[in-house]
């Protein structure tokens, strides 16, 4: 059984949520967040992450232009890597509604930051 607090406190989940917060901040597109909040299957989660990740190059450029964050720093510390995505998918296969809701809430509530990255 999935618990929201367990998912929300997972470091890899927070890496993905931070990327989504950046996506929201730079793109001002609530559509992905709304889709995550309504996710009913792991496919809904996959599709939402795909939409956000497919514009990562544009996000890197905008972060450099608007926030003075070097593109390589954005890539290394903000864009989620394979292990973070796998962690999201692992939970999403068990409880997509909770994972989608947690990711949406974290993305809306957290201030995007350029530190950390995957551990």
N, C-alpha and C positions, 0 to 999 in steps of 0.2 A: 504494500500500500504506500502510495506517495504522500509525503507531507510537504506542504508549501514551504514551511520554514527550512526543511532540509534542502530543498531545491534552491531557495533564495539565498541560503548561506554558502552554497557551493561556489568555490572560487572560479571554476571554469564557466559556470552559468553566469556569474557576474561579469566575466570578460565579454560574453556575448551580449548581455544586457547593456554594458558600457558602449559597445559598438552600436547597438540599436539606439542608445541615447544620442550618440554622435550623429547617426543617420537622421534622427528626428530634429536635432539642432541645426544641421547643415542643409537638409532637404526640406524641412517643414512639411513632411509627408506623414500624416497620421494613419494612412491607409494600412501600412504594414503592421503598425501597433494594434489597430482595430482588428485586423485579421487574426493576429496572435491571440487577442483577448477572446475571440470567438472560435478558436481552434477546437475541433472535435476529433481530429485524428492526427497521427504523426505526419501524414501527408500535408495537412494544413500548416504545420510547423515548418516542414521542409520548404514548401512553396514560399512562405513568408520570409524565411532566411535567405532563400535564393534571390528574391526581389531586392532585399537590402544589400546583399553581398555583390550583386552584379554591378553595382555602381560604386564599388570601393575605390576605383581609380579616380573618379570624379570627387569623391569625398576626400581622398588624400590631397588632391589639388586645392579644394576649397579650404581644407584645414590649414594648408600652407599659406594661402592667400588671405584668409580671414582671421586666422588665429596664430599665424607665424609658427606653426608646428611643421618641422621638416617631414617630407613624405616618407622617408625611411623610418623615422620615429613612429609615425602614424601606423605604418605597415607592421612594425615590430610590436608595438605596445597597445594598439587599438583593434586592428583587424583580427578577429578570432582565427586561430589555427585549427588544424585537424583535431587535436585532442579536445578542444573546447566544443567544437561542433559535434564530435562523437558523444560527448557527455550529454549535451542537449538531446541528441537523438535517442540515447539510451533511456533517459527519463521520458521523452515524448512517446516512445513505444509503449510505455507502461501507463502513463497518465497525461495524455496530450492537453486536456482541458486545464489542468493545474499548471503544467509547464508553460503553456501559452499565456495564461493569466499572470503568472509570476514574471515572465519575461516582459510582458506589457507594462505591468505595474512598476517594475524596476526601471525600465527604460523611461517611463514618464516621471519617475520620482528622483532619479539620480542625476547629478550634474556630470556631464561628460568629462572625463579626465584622460590624460595622455600618459599616465604612468601604469606600472604594473605589467600588464600582458599576461600571457599564460605562464604558469609555474610548473 
